[in-house]
Amino acid sequence: MKSYLDKIFILEGILLAIIGVLFFINPVNAFFNFTTICGILIIIAGILRIIRAFGTDSKMYYILTGIIDILFGFIIWFNPISTTETLIIVFGIWILLKGIYSIILAFKYKTFGFNAVTILSIISIILGGIVFIAPLSVVFVLPYIPYILGVCFIVLAVTEIYLGYKL
């Protein structure tokens, strides 16, 4: 059962990496036109997280974060243009929660320390916190937002893939 769960972590990481790479390949189109694709991929990642819940001790957390991922994905999918206005704040909350969860997992499995998961989790918390707390300052760097979002998705992807190999 563990190898099945490991593969889901890795698959979720690959999906998040695809989203991150999309933001680097064609940043403007990715931000405005590919939000629908990103929404669908986030929904798939949320479904995978819920599936993962049935093989872990942290069922409630995986189900809750999976539902959050699915809701976030639907918001993006069905409102790509109007979502652009609120996407920055919602995205900041999403990244912040995922980073906090990774830290909680690190404490739970006694792996908190100077390692990849802890560092990537702290980076996620910092990026999510900046976007959530100061969304207007992020708006001033609008031309760079696709790149910032791409970096956030890639950091999440690396964390998920790493967890797939280490937990």
Backbone hydrogen bonds, N-H to C=O, Kabsch-Sander energy under -0.5 kcal/mol:
donor,donor_aa,acceptor,acceptor_aa,energy
5,L,1,M,-1.9
6,D,2,K,-2.6
7,K,3,S,-1.9
8,I,4,Y,-1.4
9,F,5,L,-2.1
10,I,6,D,-2.3
11,L,7,K,-2.8
12,E,8,I,-2.8
13,G,9,F,-2.4
14,I,10,I,-2.3
15,L,11,L,-2.4
16,L,12,E,-2.4
17,A,13,G,-2.2
18,I,14,I,-2.3
19,I,15,L,-1.9
20,G,16,L,-2.4
21,V,17,A,-2.9
22,L,18,I,-2.2
23,F,19,I,-1.4
24,F,20,G,-0.8
24,F,21,V,-0.9
25,I,21,V,-2.5
26,N,22,L,-1.7
30,A,26,N,-3.0
31,F,27,P,-2.2
32,F,28,V,-2.2
33,N,29,N,-2.7
34,F,29,N,-1.7
36,T,33,N,-0.6
38,C,34,F,-2.8
39,G,35,T,-2.7
40,I,36,T,-2.2
41,L,37,I,-2.6
42,I,38,C,-2.6
43,I,39,G,-2.1
44,I,40,I,-2.3
45,A,41,L,-2.4
46,G,42,I,-2.3
47,I,43,I,-2.3
48,L,44,I,-2.4
49,R,45,A,-2.0
50,I,46,G,-2.1
51,I,47,I,-2.4
52,R,48,L,-2.3
53,A,49,R,-1.1
54,F,50,I,-0.6
54,F,51,I,-1.1
55,G,52,R,-1.7
56,T,53,A,-1.4
62,Y,58,S,-2.2
63,I,59,K,-2.6
64,L,60,M,-2.7
65,T,61,Y,-3.1
66,G,62,Y,-2.1
67,I,63,I,-2.4
68,I,64,L,-2.2
69,D,65,T,-2.5
70,I,66,G,-2.5
71,L,67,I,-2.8
72,F,68,I,-2.7
73,G,69,D,-2.6
74,F,70,I,-2.5
75,I,71,L,-2.4
76,I,72,F,-2.0
77,W,73,G,-2.8
78,F,74,F,-2.7
79,N,75,I,-1.3
83,T,79,N,-2.5
84,T,80,P,-0.7
84,T,81,I,-0.6
85,E,81,I,-0.5
85,E,82,S,-0.7
86,T,82,S,-0.8
87,L,83,T,-2.9
88,I,84,T,-0.6
90,V,86,T,-2.3
91,F,87,L,-3.0
92,G,88,I,-2.0
93,I,89,I,-2.1
94,W,90,V,-2.5
95,I,91,F,-2.8
96,L,92,G,-2.3
97,L,93,I,-2.6
98,K,94,W,-2.1
99,G,95,I,-2.3
100,I,96,L,-2.4
101,Y,97,L,-2.5
102,S,98,K,-2.0
103,I,99,G,-1.8
104,I,100,I,-2.4
105,L,101,Y,-2.7
106,A,102,S,-2.1
107,F,103,I,-2.2
108,K,104,I,-2.7
109,Y,105,L,-2.9
110,K,107,F,-0.9
111,T,106,A,-3.1
112,F,106,A,-1.1
115,N,113,G,-1.8
119,I,115,N,-2.5
120,L,116,A,-3.0
121,S,117,V,-2.4
122,I,118,T,-2.5
123,I,119,I,-2.4
124,S,120,L,-2.3
125,I,121,S,-2.5
126,I,122,I,-2.6
127,L,123,I,-2.9
128,G,124,S,-2.9
129,G,125,I,-2.7
130,I,126,I,-2.6
131,V,127,L,-2.3
132,F,128,G,-2.6
133,I,129,G,-3.1
134,A,130,I,-2.2
138,V,134,A,-1.3
139,V,135,P,-1.8
140,F,136,L,-1.4
141,V,138,V,-1.0
142,L,139,V,-1.7
144,Y,141,V,-2.6
145,I,141,V,-0.7
145,I,142,L,-1.2
148,I,144,Y,-2.4
149,L,145,I,-3.1
150,G,146,P,-2.3
151,V,147,Y,-2.6
152,C,148,I,-2.3
153,F,149,L,-2.6
154,I,150,G,-2.3
155,V,151,V,-2.7
156,L,152,C,-2.4
157,A,153,F,-2.5
158,V,154,I,-2.7
159,T,155,V,-2.2
160,E,156,L,-2.6
161,I,157,A,-2.6
162,Y,158,V,-2.6
163,L,159,T,-2.7
164,G,160,E,-2.0
165,Y,161,I,-1.2
165,Y,162,Y,-0.6
166,K,162,Y,-2.1
167,L,163,L,-2.6
